[in-house]
Amino acid sequence: MSFKVVANPNFGTRRKASEAQLANYSSDVVDKVRAFHSSIDGYAVTPLVSLNGLARELGVDSIFVKDESYRFGLNAFKALGGSFAVGSYLAGRLGVDISELPYDRMISDEVRAALGEVTFISATDGNHGRGVAWTANKLRQKCVIHMPKGSASERLENIRALGATADITEFNYDDSVRLSAREAYENGWVLMQDTSWDGYEEVPISIIQGYLTMLAEADEQLDGVVPTHVFAQAGVGALAAAIVSFFVNKYGTSEDGGPKIIIVEPNNAACIFETLSSEDGKIHAVGGSLNTIMAGLACGEPITVGIDILANSTDFVASVPDYVAAVGMRVLAKPVGKDFPIVSGESGAATLGFTYEVLTNPDLADVKAQLGLDTSSKLFFISTEGATDQANYDAIVNNNAYPHP
């Protein structure tokens, strides 16, 4: 396994295509998405944690971590995308704008009678499927979830507890997506997938839009502080597209004075890394088992929607071994000084682990210089999940599984 960081050679080369896609995530859309989520029973702004002790230890100005383990009691951010996508789909079925379908109306008997019985289906490592299942449960509708081979049984049972029919397949993530798409077509079900391909883009766009709520929350919580560096983990790239879109729409690219954006992926599923480090303008998929502890990032085929945004505006892409995520989990769990501890899962801690390595490993001094990390740096991260696989979390944090080599 290797630690690879590459400056994106596509930066600034897809401005026109990027601008067209950025319109899907404008400030007006942000307001509409936030209004929808704010109408949901149980909605609350998740914490933005300032790790001042860690920042001093690492020699940077500040470190901010958005902690999504508190989101809707589901231990991950994914319900934001799933709920907004389902709401947008239902609004379309009813012939109304999503602004006319607040949550209490969406789950009403009136809407259920108008829609009849709907079955939603998706493939997931756990968090996205749990969000879709949670929304379907609130709607009193059916849900089918397929999980890729190697998925944690705890994540499977969390989905089943919400009334969904769920299983762990013999396929990797991308083939589980194809299985779900085929069953949706054959059975007249509604595919709620957080990846996209030609001909299937409306739902993924809605899912990406749903993620904007946590970014708008974070921007308000930063209270005027503009990060110098924004770190995004990537599976298919939907979350990364939301992060890049929000910050570029608000502050511009790093060339325009906005923050530098760094995308981090696991070595065995680095499809965004392979796509953005190439200069041919094509999407590069990654095959095989996609085996990594960062289950939420174990995806081999990038999104088509938002890829121009990522290509045009991402500064650096990184591909890292599994121990990097484990480092991040342990650092967040065991705070420095008066810092607040953060329970972060494997995918949630990947970016912090990457940055910790860059700032503490003398062998990566050239990467530190390449990224422009110094005493004036203000770093922003999203811990996208808590301990969604408790046994693995305990093994890593308390028993040093996946140790630093």
ROVEX-267443 format. One record per residue: x, y, z of N, C-alpha, C in turn. Coordinates in steps of 0.1 Angstrom, whole numbers, plus 5000, padded with zeros to 4 digits. Layout:
BEGIN
X	Y	Z	X	Y	Z	X	Y	Z
...
END
This chain:
BEGIN
5008	4988	5000	5000	5000	5000	5009	5012	5000
5004	5023	4994	5012	5035	4992	5004	5047	4996
5012	5058	4999	5006	5071	5002	5009	5080	4991
4999	5083	4983	5001	5091	4970	4993	5104	4971
5000	5115	4967	4993	5128	4966	4997	5134	4953
4987	5139	4945	4990	5144	4932	4983	5158	4930
4990	5168	4925	4983	5180	4922	4974	5177	4909
4962	5182	4910	4952	5179	4900	4956	5186	4887
4959	5179	4876	4964	5185	4864	4952	5191	4856
4940	5188	4860	4928	5193	4853	4923	5207	4859
4929	5211	4870	4924	5223	4877	4923	5235	4867
4911	5241	4867	4909	5253	4858	4906	5250	4844
4906	5237	4840	4904	5234	4826	4890	5231	4821
4881	5230	4831	4867	5227	4828	4857	5238	4833
4862	5250	4832	4854	5261	4839	4840	5262	4834
4838	5261	4821	4824	5263	4815	4815	5251	4820
4820	5239	4818	4812	5227	4822	4809	5228	4837
4820	5232	4845	4818	5232	4860	4808	5243	4864
4808	5254	4857	4798	5265	4861	4784	5260	4858
4782	5252	4847	4769	5247	4844	4764	5238	4855
4773	5229	4860	4769	5220	4871	4768	5227	4884
4776	5237	4887	4775	5244	4899	4761	5251	4902
4754	5254	4891	4741	5260	4892	4731	5251	4900
4734	5238	4900	4725	5228	4907	4726	5230	4922
4737	5237	4927	4740	5238	4941	4741	5253	4945
4733	5261	4939	4734	5276	4942	4729	5279	4956
4730	5291	4960	4725	5296	4973	4710	5294	4974
4703	5296	4963	4689	5294	4963	4685	5279	4966
4693	5270	4960	4691	5256	4963	4694	5253	4977
4705	5259	4982	4709	5256	4996	4697	5260	5006
4691	5272	5003	4680	5277	5012	4668	5267	5011
4666	5262	4999	4654	5253	4998	4657	5239	5005
4669	5235	5004	4673	5222	5010	4672	5224	5026
4678	5235	5030	4678	5237	5045	4663	5238	5050
4655	5245	5043	4641	5246	5047	4634	5233	5048
4637	5224	5039	4631	5210	5039	4636	5203	5051
4649	5202	5053	4655	5195	5065	4650	5201	5078
4649	5214	5079	4645	5220	5091	4631	5216	5095
4623	5212	5085	4609	5208	5087	4608	5194	5093
4619	5186	5093	4618	5172	5097	4619	5172	5113
4610	5164	5118	4610	5162	5133	4623	5155	5137
4630	5162	5146	4642	5156	5151	4654	5163	5144
4652	5173	5135	4663	5180	5129	4670	5188	5140
4683	5188	5139	4692	5197	5148	4705	5199	5141
4711	5210	5143	4724	5213	5137	4734	5205	5144
4743	5198	5137	4753	5190	5143	4765	5199	5147
4773	5194	5156	4784	5202	5162	4795	5205	5152
4801	5216	5153	4814	5219	5146	4824	5221	5158
4833	5211	5158	4843	5210	5169	4856	5217	5166
4860	5226	5174	4873	5233	5172	4884	5226	5180
4894	5220	5174	4904	5212	5181	4917	5221	5182
4916	5230	5192	4927	5239	5194	4940	5233	5198
4939	5223	5207	4950	5216	5212	4958	5208	5201
4950	5201	5193	4956	5194	5182	4962	5204	5172
4956	5215	5169	4961	5225	5160	4975	5229	5165
4976	5232	5178	4989	5237	5184	4999	5226	5182
4995	5214	5185	5005	5202	5184	5010	5200	5170
5001	5202	5160	5005	5200	5146	5011	5212	5139
5010	5224	5146	5017	5235	5141	5009	5242	5130
4995	5242	5131	4987	5250	5122	4978	5259	5130
4971	5268	5124	4964	5279	5131	4951	5273	5137
4944	5265	5130	4931	5259	5136	4927	5247	5128
4919	5239	5135	4913	5226	5130	4899	5226	5134
4890	5225	5124	4876	5224	5126	4870	5211	5120
4862	5204	5129	4857	5191	5124	4842	5192	5126
4834	5190	5115	4820	5189	5116	4816	5174	5119
4810	5172	5131	4807	5159	5136	4793	5154	5133
4792	5146	5122	4779	5141	5117	4774	5129	5124
4781	5124	5135	4776	5113	5142	4763	5116	5150
4759	5129	5150	4747	5132	5157	4735	5134	5148
4736	5132	5135	4726	5135	5125	4714	5126	5126
4703	5131	5130	4690	5124	5131	4690	5111	5139
4700	5110	5148	4702	5098	5156	4706	5086	5148
4711	5088	5135	4715	5077	5126	4730	5075	5125
4738	5084	5132	4752	5082	5133	4760	5085	5121
4753	5092	5111	4760	5095	5099	4752	5106	5091
4759	5112	5082	4753	5123	5074	4744	5119	5063
4744	5107	5059	4737	5103	5047	4722	5105	5046
4716	5106	5058	4701	5108	5057	4698	5121	5051
4707	5131	5051	4704	5144	5045	4702	5142	5030
4710	5134	5024	4708	5132	5009	4696	5123	5006
4695	5112	5013	4684	5103	5011	4670	5109	5013
4669	5117	5024	4656	5123	5027	4652	5134	5016
4662	5142	5012	4659	5152	5003	4656	5146	4989
4663	5136	4985	4661	5129	4972	4647	5123	4972
4643	5116	4983	4630	5110	4984	4619	5121	4983
4621	5132	4991	4612	5143	4991	4611	5149	4977
4622	5151	4970	4621	5157	4956	4614	5147	4947
4616	5134	4948	4609	5125	4939	4594	5125	4942
4590	5125	4954	4576	5126	4958	4570	5139	4953
4577	5150	4955	4572	5163	4950	4569	5162	4935
4579	5156	4928	4577	5155	4913	4565	5146	4910
4563	5135	4917	4551	5127	4915	4538	5134	4918
4538	5143	4927	4526	5150	4931	4525	5163	4923
4535	5167	4915	4534	5178	4906	4536	5191	4914
4543	5191	4925	4546	5203	4933	4561	5205	4935
4565	5217	4939	4579	5220	4942	4581	5214	4956
4594	5210	4958	4598	5205	4971	4595	5215	4983
4595	5228	4979	4592	5238	4989	4577	5237	4994
4569	5230	4986	4555	5228	4990	4552	5215	4997
4563	5208	5000	4562	5195	5006	4571	5194	5018
4568	5202	5029	4575	5200	5041	4573	5186	5047
4581	5182	5056	4581	5169	5061	4568	5164	5066
4561	5172	5074	4549	5168	5080	4538	5164	5069
4539	5172	5058	4529	5169	5047	4534	5156	5039
4548	5155	5038	4553	5144	5030	4549	5130	5037
4548	5130	5050	4545	5117	5057	4530	5116	5060
4522	5125	5055	4508	5126	5058	4500	5114	5051
4488	5111	5056	4479	5102	5050	4475	5106	5036
4473	5119	5035	4469	5125	5022	4479	5122	5011
4492	5124	5014	4502	5121	5004	4503	5106	5002
4503	5098	5012	4504	5084	5010	4492	5078	5002
4480	5084	5004	4469	5080	4996	4471	5083	4981
4476	5095	4979	4479	5100	4965	4489	5092	4958
4499	5087	4965	4510	5080	4959	4508	5065	4958
4500	5059	4967	4499	5045	4967	4511	5039	4974
4514	5026	4971	4525	5019	4977	4537	5021	4968
4548	5025	4974	4561	5028	4967	4572	5019	4974
4580	5013	4966	4591	5006	4971	4604	5013	4967
4612	5017	4976	4625	5023	4973	4636	5013	4974
4646	5013	4965	4657	5004	4965	4670	5011	4963
4680	5006	4970	4694	5012	4969	4704	5001	4972
4716	5004	4968	4728	4997	4972	4736	5006	4981
4743	5000	4991	4749	5008	5002	4759	5000	5009
4769	5007	5015	4778	5000	5025	4771	5001	5039
4761	5009	5040	4754	5010	5053	4747	5023	5056
4755	5034	5055	4750	5047	5059	4739	5053	5050
4742	5052	5036	4732	5058	5027	4719	5049	5028
4721	5036	5028	4709	5027	5028	4701	5029	5041
4708	5032	5052	4701	5034	5065	4693	5047	5064
4698	5057	5057	4691	5070	5055	4679	5068	5047
4680	5060	5036	4668	5058	5027	4658	5049	5034
4663	5039	5042	4653	5031	5049	4646	5039	5060
4653	5048	5067	4647	5056	5077	4636	5065	5071
4639	5071	5059	4629	5079	5052	4617	5071	5048
4620	5059	5042	4609	5050	5038	4600	5046	5050
4606	5044	5061	4599	5040	5073	4590	5051	5078
4595	5063	5077	4587	5075	5081	4575	5076	5072
4577	5073	5059	4566	5074	5049	4557	5062	5050
4560	5052	5058	4552	5039	5058	4552	5033	5044
4564	5033	5037	4565	5027	5024	4576	5016	5026
4578	5009	5015	4587	4997	5015	4601	5001	5010
4610	4993	5015	4624	4996	5011	4632	4983	5010
4640	4983	5000	4649	4971	4997	4663	4977	4996
4672	4971	5004	4686	4975	5004	4696	4963	5002
4705	4965	4992	4715	4955	4990	4729	4961	4994
4736	4953	5001	4749	4957	5006	4760	4949	5000
4772	4954	4997	4783	4947	4991	4789	4936	5000
4795	4927	4994	4802	4916	5002	4812	4923	5012
4813	4917	5024	4822	4922	5034	4816	4933	5043
4803	4937	5040	4797	4947	5048	4795	4942	5063
4796	4951	5072	4794	4948	5086	4780	4943	5090
4779	4933	5098	4765	4928	5101	4758	4938	5110
4765	4946	5117	4759	4957	5125	4752	4967	5116
4758	4970	5105	4752	4980	5096	4740	4974	5090
4740	4961	5086	4729	4954	5080	4717	4954	5090
4720	4950	5103	4709	4950	5112	4703	4963	5115
4711	4974	5115	4706	4987	5117	4696	4991	5106
4698	4986	5094	4689	4989	5083	4676	4981	5084
4678	4968	5088	4666	4959	5090	4657	4964	5101
4664	4970	5111	4656	4975	5123	4646	4986	5119
4649	4992	5107	4640	5003	5102	4629	4997	5093
4628	4984	5092	4617	4978	5085	4621	4975	5070
4633	4977	5066	4637	4974	5052	4640	4959	5051
4638	4955	5039	4644	4942	5034	4658	4944	5030
4667	4938	5037	4681	4941	5034	4690	4928	5034
4700	4928	5026	4709	4916	5026	4723	4921	5022
4733	4912	5024	4747	4914	5020	4749	4905	5008
4752	4910	4997	4754	4903	4984	4767	4897	4983
4769	4890	4972	4783	4884	4969	4790	4893	4960
4786	4905	4958	4792	4914	4948	4799	4926	4955
4807	4933	4948	4813	4945	4953	4803	4956	4952
4806	4968	4956	4797	4979	4956	4790	4982	4943
4799	4983	4933	4794	4988	4920	4784	4977	4913
4788	4964	4916	4779	4954	4911	4766	4953	4919
4767	4957	4932	4754	4957	4940	4745	4969	4935
4751	4980	4930	4744	4990	4924	4737	4985	4912
4744	4978	4903	4738	4972	4891	4726	4963	4894
4728	4955	4905	4717	4946	4909	4705	4954	4913
4707	4965	4921	4696	4973	4926	4689	4980	4914
4697	4985	4904	4691	4991	4892	4682	4981	4884
4687	4969	4883	4680	4959	4875	4667	4956	4882
4667	4954	4895	4655	4950	4903	4645	4962	4903
4650	4974	4903	4641	4985	4902	4634	4985	4889
4641	4983	4878	4635	4983	4865	4625	4971	4864
4629	4959	4868	4620	4947	4867	4608	4948	4875
4608	4955	4887	4597	4954	4896	4589	4968	4897
4594	4978	4890	4587	4991	4890	4590	4998	4903
4602	4995	4909	4605	5002	4922	4613	5015	4919
4615	5023	4929	4622	5036	4927	4637	5034	4932
4646	5036	4923	4660	5035	4926	4665	5048	4933
4670	5047	4945	4675	5059	4952	4690	5057	4955
4698	5059	4944	4712	5056	4944	4720	5069	4945
4731	5069	4953	4739	5080	4954	4751	5081	4945
4750	5073	4934	4759	5074	4923	4752	5076	4910
4758	5080	4899	4751	5083	4887	4758	5077	4875
4751	5077	4864	4756	5073	4851	4747	5079	4841
4751	5078	4828	4743	5084	4818	4729	5079	4818
4719	5088	4819	4705	5084	4820	4700	5083	4834
4709	5083	4844	4704	5083	4858	4712	5094	4865
4706	5105	4866	4713	5117	4872	4704	5125	4881
4691	5125	4879	4682	5134	4886	4683	5131	4901
4681	5118	4905	4682	5114	4919	4695	5117	4925
4707	5113	4919	4720	5116	4925	4722	5131	4927
4717	5140	4918	4718	5154	4920	4710	5158	4932
4698	5153	4934	4691	5156	4946	4698	5151	4959
4704	5140	4958	4712	5135	4970	4723	5144	4973
4731	5149	4963	4742	5158	4965	4736	5171	4971
4725	5176	4966	4719	5188	4971	4716	5186	4986
4711	5174	4989	4708	5172	5003	4719	5174	5013
4731	5171	5008	4743	5173	5017	4746	5187	5019
4741	5196	5012	4744	5210	5013	4740	5216	5027
4730	5210	5033	4726	5215	5046	4737	5215	5056
4745	5204	5057	4755	5204	5067	4767	5213	5064
4769	5216	5051	4779	5226	5047	4774	5240	5051
4762	5243	5048	4756	5256	5052	4757	5258	5067
4753	5248	5075	4755	5248	5089	4769	5251	5093
4778	5244	5087	4792	5246	5091	4797	5260	5088
4793	5265	5076	4797	5279	5072	4792	5289	5083
4780	5287	5088	4775	5296	5098	4783	5294	5111
4786	5282	5114	4793	5279	5127	4808	5284	5126
4813	5285	5115	4827	5290	5113	4827	5305	5116
4815	5312	5115	4814	5325	5120	4824	5335	5113
4825	5334	5100	4833	5344	5093	4847	5338	5090
4851	5327	5097	4864	5321	5094	4863	5314	5080
4872	5317	5071	4873	5310	5058	4884	5300	5059
4882	5287	5058	4893	5277	5058	4903	5280	5047
4915	5277	5050	4925	5277	5039	4926	5264	5032
4922	5253	5039	4922	5240	5033	4909	5232	5037
4903	5227	5027	4891	5219	5029	4894	5204	5025
4891	5195	5033	4894	5181	5030	4881	5173	5028
4881	5165	5018	4869	5158	5015	4872	5143	5012
4865	5134	5018	4867	5120	5015	4858	5117	5003
4862	5107	4995	4854	5103	4983	4852	5088	4982
4840	5085	4979	4837	5071	4974	4834	5072	4959
4821	5074	4956	4818	5077	4942	4820	5092	4939
4821	5100	4949	4824	5115	4947	4812	5124	4950
4801	5118	4954	4789	5127	4957	4791	5137	4968
4796	5132	4979	4799	5141	4990	4810	5151	4986
4820	5147	4979	4830	5156	4975	4825	5167	4966
4815	5162	4957	4809	5172	4948	4801	5183	4956
4794	5178	4966	4787	5188	4975	4797	5198	4981
4807	5192	4987	4817	5201	4994	4824	5211	4985
4828	5206	4973	4835	5215	4964	4825	5225	4959
4813	5221	4955	4803	5230	4950	4800	5241	4960
4798	5237	4973	4794	5247	4983	4805	5258	4984
4818	5253	4986	4829	5263	4988	4832	5271	4976
4831	5265	4964	4834	5272	4952	4823	5282	4949
4811	5279	4951	4800	5289	4949	4801	5300	4959
4806	5297	4971	4807	5308	4981	4819	5316	4980
4831	5309	4978	4844	5316	4979	4852	5316	4966
4848	5308	4956	4856	5306	4945	4867	5295	4947
4874	5292	4936	4885	5282	4937	4897	5288	4944
4907	5280	4947	4919	5285	4954	4925	5296	4945
4924	5295	4932	4929	5305	4923	4922	5319	4925
4910	5318	4929	4902	5330	4932	4902	5335	4946
4910	5328	4954	4911	5332	4968	4903	5323	4978
4896	5313	4972	4889	5303	4981	4899	5293	4987
4894	5284	4995	4903	5274	5001	4908	5264	4991
4920	5258	4994	4925	5247	4987	4916	5235	4991
4913	5226	4981	4905	5215	4983	4913	5202	4980
4913	5193	4990	4920	5180	4989	4911	5169	4990
4910	5160	4981	4902	5148	4981	4910	5136	4985
4905	5128	4995	4912	5116	5000	4904	5103	4998
4911	5093	4993	4904	5080	4990	4913	5068	4995
4907	5057	4997	4915	5045	5000	4922	5040	4988
4934	5034	4990	4942	5029	4978	4934	5019	4969
4926	5010	4975	4919	5000	4968	4907	5004	4961
4903	5017	4963	4890	5022	4957	4892	5036	4953
4903	5039	4946	4907	5053	4944	4902	5058	4930
4889	5057	4927	4884	5060	4914	4885	5075	4911
4882	5084	4921	4884	5098	4919	4898	5102	4917
4907	5096	4925	4921	5098	4923	4926	5095	4909
4922	5083	4904	4926	5079	4891	4920	5088	4880
4908	5093	4882	4901	5101	4872	4908	5115	4872
4910	5121	4884	4915	5135	4884	4930	5136	4882
4937	5125	4885	4952	5125	4882	4955	5123	4868
4945	5119	4860	4947	5117	4846	4944	5130	4838
4950	5132	4827	4948	5144	4819	4940	5141	4807
4934	5129	4805	4927	5126	4793	4912	5130	4793
4907	5135	4805	4894	5140	4806	4883	5129	4807
4888	5117	4809	4878	5106	4810	4876	5101	4824
4865	5094	4826	4863	5088	4839	4870	5075	4840
4877	5072	4851	4885	5060	4852	4880	5052	4864
4874	5041	4861	4868	5032	4871	4879	5023	4877
4877	5018	4889	4886	5009	4896	4878	4996	4898
4884	4985	4894	4877	4972	4896	4882	4964	4908
4878	4951	4909	4883	4943	4919	4874	4943	4931
4879	4938	4942	4871	4936	4955	4869	4949	4962
4877	4959	4959	4876	4973	4966	4877	4971	4981
4885	4962	4985	4886	4959	4999	4893	4969	5007
4887	4976	5017	4892	4986	5026	4884	4987	5038
4891	4991	5049	4883	4993	5061	4874	5005	5060
4877	5014	5050	4869	5026	5048	4857	5022	5039
4847	5015	5045	4837	5008	5037	4828	5019	5030
4826	5030	5036	4818	5041	5029	4825	5046	5017
4838	5044	5015	4845	5049	5004	4849	5038	4994
4844	5026	4996	4848	5014	4988	4839	5014	4975
4842	5023	4966	4834	5025	4954	4844	5026	4942
4841	5019	4931	4850	5019	4920	4847	5027	4908
4834	5032	4908	4830	5039	4896	4825	5053	4900
4832	5064	4895	4828	5078	4899	4814	5082	4894
4809	5092	4900	4797	5098	4895	4799	5105	4882
4789	5107	4874	4790	5115	4862	4786	5129	4865
4776	5131	4874	4772	5144	4877	4782	5150	4887
4786	5162	4885	4796	5168	4894	4810	5165	4891
4813	5156	4882	4827	5152	4879	4835	5164	4873
4828	5173	4865	4834	5184	4860	4838	5194	4871
4829	5195	4881	4832	5204	4893	4844	5199	4900
4845	5186	4902	4857	5181	4909	4869	5183	4901
4869	5180	4888	4880	5181	4879	4885	5196	4878
4876	5205	4878	4879	5219	4876	4885	5226	4888
4880	5222	4900	4882	5230	4912	4889	5223	4923
4892	5210	4922	4900	5203	4933	4915	5205	4931
4922	5209	4941	4936	5212	4941	4945	5199	4941
4941	5190	4950	4950	5178	4951	4941	5166	4954
4946	5154	4949	4939	5142	4952	4949	5132	4959
4944	5125	4968	4953	5116	4976	4947	5102	4976
4956	5092	4976	4952	5078	4978	4960	5072	4989
4954	5066	4999	4960	5063	5011	4957	5049	5016
4967	5042	5023	4964	5029	5029	4955	5030	5041
4950	5018	5045	4940	5017	5055	4945	5023	5069
4957	5021	5072	4962	5025	5085	4960	5040	5087
4959	5048	5076	4957	5063	5077	4944	5066	5084
4933	5059	5080	4920	5061	5086	4921	5057	5101
4928	5046	5104	4929	5041	5118	4936	5052	5126
4946	5058	5120	4953	5069	5127	4943	5080	5131
4935	5084	5121	4926	5095	5123	4916	5091	5134
4911	5079	5134	4901	5075	5144	4907	5076	5158
4920	5072	5160	4926	5072	5173	4929	5087	5177
4933	5095	5168	4936	5109	5171	4923	5116	5176
4912	5114	5169	4900	5121	5172	4894	5115	5185
4896	5103	5188	4891	5097	5200	4898	5101	5213
4911	5104	5211	4919	5107	5223	4925	5121	5222
4917	5131	5227	4920	5145	5224	4932	5150	5231
4937	5161	5225	4949	5168	5231	4944	5179	5240
4949	5179	5252	4945	5190	5262	4930	5190	5265
4924	5202	5262	4910	5204	5265	4901	5202	5253
4907	5196	5242	4899	5193	5230	4888	5183	5233
4877	5184	5226	4865	5175	5228	4868	5163	5220
4866	5151	5225	4868	5138	5218	4857	5137	5207
4860	5131	5196	4851	5128	5185	4851	5113	5182
4840	5107	5182	4839	5093	5178	4837	5093	5163
4847	5088	5156	4846	5089	5141	4849	5075	5136
4841	5070	5126	4843	5058	5120	4854	5058	5109
4856	5047	5103	4868	5046	5093	4867	5056	5082
4855	5057	5076	4854	5067	5065	4854	5081	5070
4848	5083	5082	4848	5096	5087	4861	5102	5091
4871	5094	5095	4883	5099	5100	4894	5099	5089
4891	5095	5077	4902	5093	5067	4909	5106	5064
4902	5117	5063	4908	5130	5059	4917	5135	5071
4912	5134	5083	4920	5138	5095	4933	5130	5096
4931	5117	5094	4943	5108	5095	4953	5111	5084
4948	5114	5072	4957	5118	5061	4965	5131	5065
4958	5141	5070	4965	5153	5074	4974	5152	5086
4970	5144	5095	4979	5141	5107	4992	5135	5102
4991	5125	5093	5003	5119	5088	5012	5129	5080
5006	5137	5072	5014	5147	5065	5021	5157	5074
5015	5160	5085	5020	5170	5094	5030	5165	5105
5030	5151	5106	5039	5145	5117	5049	5136	5111
5048	5131	5099	5057	5122	5093	5068	5129	5086
5081	5129	5090	5092	5136	5083	5093	5132	5069
5090	5119	5066	5091	5114	5052	5081	5121	5043
5071	5128	5048	5061	5135	5040	5062	5150	5040
5074	5155	5044	5077	5169	5045	5074	5176	5031
5078	5169	5020	5075	5175	5007	5061	5176	5004
5052	5167	5009	5038	5167	5007	5032	5179	5015
5037	5181	5027	5033	5192	5036	5036	5205	5028
5047	5206	5022	5051	5219	5015	5042	5220	5002
5040	5209	4996	5032	5209	4984	5018	5214	4986
5012	5210	4998	4998	5214	5001	4998	5228	5007
5010	5233	5011	5010	5247	5016	5005	5247	5031
5008	5237	5038	5003	5236	5052	5014	5243	5061
5010	5253	5069	5019	5260	5078	5012	5266	5090
5018	5275	5097	5012	5280	5109	5000	5289	5107
4998	5293	5095	4986	5301	5092	4974	5293	5087
4976	5280	5085	4966	5271	5079	4953	5269	5088
4942	5271	5082	4929	5268	5089	4923	5257	5082
4921	5245	5089	4918	5233	5082	4903	5229	5086
4896	5224	5076	4882	5220	5078	4880	5206	5073
4874	5198	5082	4871	5184	5079	4856	5181	5083
4851	5170	5077	4838	5165	5081	4840	5150	5085
4837	5148	5098	4836	5134	5103	4823	5129	5099
4822	5121	5088	4809	5118	5082	4801	5107	5089
4808	5100	5098	4801	5089	5105	4807	5087	5119
4799	5082	5128	4804	5077	5141	4808	5063	5140
4807	5056	5151	4811	5041	5152	4799	5033	5147
4798	5032	5133	4787	5024	5127	4790	5009	5127
4803	5006	5130	4807	4992	5132	4815	4991	5145
4807	4990	5156	4813	4991	5169	4825	4982	5172
4824	4969	5167	4834	4960	5170	4847	4964	5163
4846	4969	5151	4858	4973	5144	4864	4986	5150
4855	4995	5154	4859	5007	5160	4867	5004	5173
4862	4996	5181	4869	4992	5194	4882	4986	5191
4883	4977	5181	4896	4971	5177	4906	4981	5173
4902	4991	5166	4911	5001	5160	4915	5011	5171
4905	5016	5178	4908	5027	5188	4914	5022	5201
4909	5011	5206	4913	5006	5219	4924	4995	5218
4925	4988	5207	4935	4977	5206	4945	4978	5194
4945	4990	5189	4955	4994	5179	4955	4985	5166
4943	4981	5162	4942	4973	5149	4947	4983	5138
4952	4978	5127	4957	4985	5116	4968	4996	5121
4978	4991	5128	4988	5000	5133	4996	5007	5123
5002	5018	5127	5011	5025	5118	5023	5016	5115
5026	5014	5102	5037	5006	5098	5051	5011	5104
END
